[in-house]
Amino acid sequence: MTNPLYDPYAVLQKVYGEGAFLKQALADTPIEEQNRARTVKVCYGVLENDRLLSHYIRRFAPKTPKLPVRILLKIALYMLLYMDKPRYMVTDNAVSLAKKLGKGGAAGFLNAFLRAFDASAAPLPADAAEALALRTSYPDFAVRRIVAAYGMREAERMLAPRPARTFVRFRSEADAAPYLAAAHEDTPFPLVYAFPLFRRDAGFDAGAYTFQSVGSVAICAAVGGCDRLLDACAAPGGKSVLLAQKCGHVTAFELHPHRAALIEKYAARMGVSVEVVCRDSSVFDGAYEEKFDAVLVDAPCSGFGVAGENPDIKLFRKEEDLAALASIQRAILAACARYVKRGGRLYYSTCSVLPEENDGTVAAFLRAVPGFCAERADSPLPHLDTEYGMQFLPHLSQGAGFYLCAMRRKA
């Protein structure tokens, strides 16, 4: 039997050592299929608890271990704390794998550390915000902003871990019927369900269903039908494909050629037509001026609204990124606003819960670009109404942390 720490180590070494995103690392790493579910659980769990696990390592290690040993320790601690694995088994496997990796010199340290480890001997900080940041492994700067915006009680509910689930959007009731015998949760949107366990099968390739978050579906539902729509930041294509069902013609802008090709493939699989154009949405192109009834700008952002599904966001996102992202958001909005016809709609969305990226960016846009006004949008998915738009929050909105503002260009 393969060492149960081996596959998680191979994946997480790419994340910690090479800066790879977890989903890509899982896709690129050969792992045992019969143990895939366990490997995925461990990898996600380690990243979801990265800061807390690092806190325990600092408390029990006399000096900071080198990266391979730190990864082994985080995997072992996760198995001890969250999977209730026997201490002797976890310790023996960690030591064995260290030797196999050529880190035999650390075997004694690993053995002593894991046998002596006691989480109760490493208390969290007294400061509530610092403790919340460690407990949830969000960066301090994000927690400070979230607490300031929503209060400590809401922040704790918002950042709390949630059971893993997969949102699936089906093409028709007939396509959905065979899958609904399994445990699932309804959403406010037709043909969209959440499954605690869902295994991709031939129905995916046949276009019977696709994977799309409930927040993404909510944004599409709030966008009104029209003749010509531009999805200005389109990859991976879920919104373009869904909006093609309610709009006469959808154009999708995507900066990177390989991601543009993925949108085309996605649309073909789901049997809809999307015109994909490879270009930078932050740079105005006069050929598209006032050509669209509606433009959706799903802007690059911090991603903290979906960090529960993408825990590497908590690991990689830095405070200085926010200013650079704000500049990109404003540039894309300014360019794409000129593509909206008089009387048309401009929709701005993010997968962030930080107000500065949401209402803050909209306010800056409305001050800088005359001729637009915010309009009140609504959604059946529970949300908070903000000054300009709707804020979906993970603890209110079935795990979704998204934002949407609808603006009208005056005639």
N, C-alpha and C positions, 0 to 999 in steps of 0.2 A: 504493500500500500504506500502511495506517495505521501511524504511528509505534508501534513495539512497546512503548514506555514509556507510551503515552497511556492505555490501559485500566487497567493497574495503578495509574497515578497517580490516575485518577478514583476507583478503589475505595479506595485507601489514604488519599486525602485525607479521605474520610468517617470512616475509622478514627482517624487521627491528629488530624484537625482537628475532628471532630464527636463523637468518642467512640463511634462505631458499632461493633458487633460485626462481625467479618469476614464471617461467613456472611450476615448481613443486608445488609451493604454490597454483597456480590457479587450478592445477589438483587435489590437495589434499583437497581443501576447498569447501564444499557444497555452491553453490551460485544459485540464481534464474535464471533459464534458459532463461526466457523471457527478462531478463535484462543483460544477459551475455556480450553482445557486449559493453554495457555502462561500466560494471565493468572492463572488460579487458582494455578498453580505459583509464579509470581513473588510474588503477594500473600502466600501462605502462607510462602514462603521468606523474604521480607523480615521478616515478623513473628517467625518462628522464630529469626531471627538479629539481631533489633533491637538488642540491647545491643552485640553485637560490631560491627555496622555503625556504630553511634554512636561506639564506641571508635575506629574508623578515621577517622571524620569529625573527631573532636576532635584526633586526632594530626596530620592534614594540613591542617586549616582554621585560619587565623590567628585567626578568631573564629567563634562559633556562627552558622551560616547561618540565615536565616528558614525557617519550616516548609516552604513549597513547595519550596525548594531542597534542604532536608534530605531530603524524600521522594524527589525526583529522584535525589539522590546514593545513597540506600539502594537504590533500584531498580537503578541503574547498577552499583553495587558488587556487588549480588547476581548480576547477569548476568555480571559479570567473574569473580567468585570461584567461583560454583557452577554456571554454565551454559556456561562456556568460550566466551563470545561474544567476537569480536574487539574489541580496545580501541578501534580507530578507529570501528567501527560504533556501539558503545555511547556513545562520546563525542559523535559527530555527532548521534545521536538525542536525547541528553540536552540538548545545546545548542539543537537545533532546537525541542524541546518547550518549553524555558524561554522562548524567544522567542515561541512561539505562546501561552503562558500570560501574556504581558505581563511576563515577568521577564528581559527582554533584558539588563538591567544586570548580571545574574549570569552571563551567557554566558561571559565571559572567565574568571571564577573556576571555573566548571564545567569548562571546557576544560583549564585549567591543572591543576586538582585531579586529574582523571581520567587525564591523560597522565602525571602524576608519581606516581600512587598505587603503593605497593609495600607489600603486607601484611607483609612481613618486617621492615619498618622500624617497625612498631607492635607490639612484643612484648606478651604478656599479663603480668599481675602475677605476682610470684614466689610469693605466697601461693596455695596450691593451691585453697582454697575460692573465693577471689576470681576466680582464673583459670577455674574451672569455671562460676561464675556468668556471666562474660563469654562464655565459649565456647558455653554453652547458652542464654544470654539469659534465665535465670531470675532473679528478684529475689534480692538478697543474703540477705534474711531467710528466704526459702524454702530456699535452698541450705544455710544454716547449720543449719536445723532438720533437713533431710534427711540431711546429713552426720552430725549428732549422733545421729540415730536409727538409721541404717543403716551408717555408716562411709563413708569416701571412695571405696573401690573400688566398693561397691554403688551409691553415689550417682552415680558416673560412668556406670555401666551403665544405671541407671534413667533418667537425664536425657538420654542420648545420642539423637540424632535417629534416627527409624525410617522405613523406606520407607512411603509412603502406601498404605493399603489400605482397602477398603470392606467392612464386615461386612453380610451379607445373610441374613435369616431367611426361609425359604420356607414356604409353607402346607402343601405335601405333596411327596413324592418326585416325583410326576408334574410338579408345577410347577417343581421344581428341575432336572429332567433336561435341558431344552434349554440351560440356562446352564452346566452343569458341563463342557461340552466346552472352555470357556475356561480359562485358567490360574487356579487357585484353591488355597486352603489349607484343609484341614479344621480344625474345632474339636472340642472334646470333646462338643459338643451336637448332637443330631440336627437336620438341616435348616438348620444355621447354617454359613456358609462365608465365608472372607475372599478378596476378589478384588483383585489389583493394579490392575485396570481394570474398571470396571463402569458401563455407561451405562444410566440409567433409561429404561424403555420402557413400553409399554402394560400390561405385566404388573403394574406397580406400582399403577396406577389400578384394575386388576381384582382386586387383593388377592392376587395370586399370590405376592408377596413384600413384605417391608418392610425398611427399614434399621434395624438395632439393634446396638449395640456388644456385643462378647462379654462385657464386664463386666456390662452390664445383663442379658443372658441368664443369666449365672452367678448373679446375685442372685435372679432369678426361679426358677431351678432349685433353689436352696437353700431357698426358701419352700415349706413343706408345703401340700398341697392341703387345702381346708376348705370349709365351707358358705358362710360369709360373710367376705369380706376387705375391708379398707379400705386403699386406697393413698392415703396422707395428703398427699403432695406429688407429684401425679401427672403434671403436664405434662412432656414433650410427649405422654405416654400409652403409651409402648412397654411399660412394665412392667404397667400395667393391662390392656392388650390381651392380652399373653402370659399373665398370671395368670388371665384369664377362661377360659382353656382348661383350667385345673385346679381352679378354685374355682366353687362353685355360683352365687354372686352377688358381683360386685365393685363397690364404691362408690369413686369417685375424687374426692378433694377437690382443688380448684384455686382459688387466690386471685383470679386475673385472668379476667374474663369471656371475653376473646378467646382465651386459652389453653384455657379450659374448652371452648369451641366446637371448638378443634382436636382435643381428645381425643375428642369425640363423632364428629367426622368421621373420625378415625383408626380408631375402633372399627367404624364403619359400613363403611369400606373393607375391613377385615379380616374382616367378617362375624361379629363377636362383640358381646355385650351388656355395656355398662358404664354404670352409673348415675353421672352426673357431677353433682357438687354444687359450686357456686361459694361457697367460704367459706375463712376464715383458719384453718389447722390449729393455729396457736399459741393460739387462744382456745377454751376448752372449751365444748362445747354439750351440755347435759344430755340432749337428745333421743337422743344416740348412746351414752350410758353403758352399758358392758358389752354392746354389741350385736354385737360382731364376734369371730369365732373367731381371727382374726389381723389385725394391723395392720402395714403396712409404712410406715416413715418414711424415705424417701429424701431426707435433709435438705439444705437449702442449705449449701454449703461452699465452700472456697477453689477447688476444681476442679483442683488441681495434679496429680491423677492422670490427667487427660485433657487437659493442656495441649499434648500433642503433636498432638492433633486440633483443639484450639482455642487457637492461639498467642496470641490477644489476651488470654487469661487472664494470661499472663506480663507483658503490657504494662500491664494495668489494675489487677491485684490489689495492694493495699497491706497493709502489716503491721497497721495499725490495724483493717483489716476483720476480722481473726481474732477479736477480742474480741466484736465485734458479731454475727458469725456464731455464735460459741459460745453467746451469749445466746439467739439464735433457735433453735438446735438443742435447747437444754435446755427452752425453752418449748414447742416442738412435742412433744417426747417426754413432758413432764409432762402435757400436755393429752391426747395420744393414748393414753397408758397407761391412762387411765380408760375408754377405749372397748373395751378388751380384756376378754373374758369370763374368769371364773375358770378357770384351767387352759389358757387360750389363749396365743397367741404374739405377742410384739412384736418386730419386726425393724427394726434400725437400719442404714442404709447411707449411704455417701457416695461421691463420686468424688474422694477425697482420699488422699494418702499421708502426711499429717502426723498423727502419733500423737495429738496433742492434740485433733484433731477426731474421732478414732475411738475407740480405747480410752479416751482421756481423757474424752470426753463420756459414754461408757457408764459409766465409773467414777463420775462425778459424779451421773449419773442413779440408779444403784443405791444410792448413799449417801443420796440425797435422797428416793427413792420406795420405801418398803418394799413387800414382797410380790412382787418380781420377782427372778429369778436367771438368770444367763447360762447358756446351753447350748452345747455344742460343735457347730458346724455343719461340713459338709464340702462339697467341690466337686471335680469332675474337672479343673477348670482349675487349673493349678499356682498355689500361693499360699503365704504364710507363716501359720502359726498364731500368733496373738497371745494375750495373757492372756485376752481375752474373745471374740475373733472371728477372722475371716479377713481377711488383707490381701493383695489382688491387686496385683502390681507390674508396671509396663510391660515390664521386661526378662524377666520370668518368665511373664507371663500374656497373651501375644499382644497386648501393647500396653495392656492394661487396668490402670488404677490405681484400684481400687475397694476398699471395705471393707464387711463385713457382720458384724453380731452378732445372734444369735438369743437372745431372752430369753423365759422362761416366767412367766406370772402364776400364782402358787401358788393351789391350789384352797382 
